[in-house]
Amino acid sequence: MPAHASTAPSRRAFLTGKVARPDPEFRPPWTDEERVQGDCTSCNACGEACPEGIIEFDSRGRPRINFRGGECTFCAACAEACPESVFDLALPIPWPVTVQITSNCLNADGIACQLCTDICDPCALRMDLSVRPVGAIQVDAGACTGCGACLAACPNNAIAFCDPRQQRTSA
């Protein structure tokens, strides 16, 4: 059995879209860990207001994003519904989150796939056909909004989110 076989989903999981995904570790847009820890009262108003249904709550009742069911459209309903000062709509961007393609990408195993590029509205993901044998997904971090559409579309859990705010705190 090839070494990469253990990371590939079963055929049934691939075709039905029932591939295990890791729990998200991101707070909603227009906020950060410090604001959530300091100001959130766990009232759940943000989750109830989210039309995409991607806000869930951690064990302490604080909001986090779960992209398994969809993407963030940055509608700001969560921020507008919050009665506390958890969200800051004056920020220049909703969050600095972008994506990267991991070694689990099916293209790396010679299996042509570009589901993530097909669903990416800002066109931050593109297929580079100069990489043999079937191409490789390239990320334009400047165009990536971190909406999560690609994460839900990826059949092999090959997309990882990068949040520079988390990298600074873990260093």
Secondary structure, DSSP 8 states (H G I E B T S, - for coil): --GGGGGS--HHHHHHT--------B--TT--HHHHHHH-----HHHHH-TT--EEE-TTS-EEE-GGG-------HHHHH-SSS---TTSSSS---EEEE-TT-GGGGT----HHHHH-TT--EEEETTSTTT-EEEE-TTT-----HHHHH-TT--EEEE-HHHHHHH-
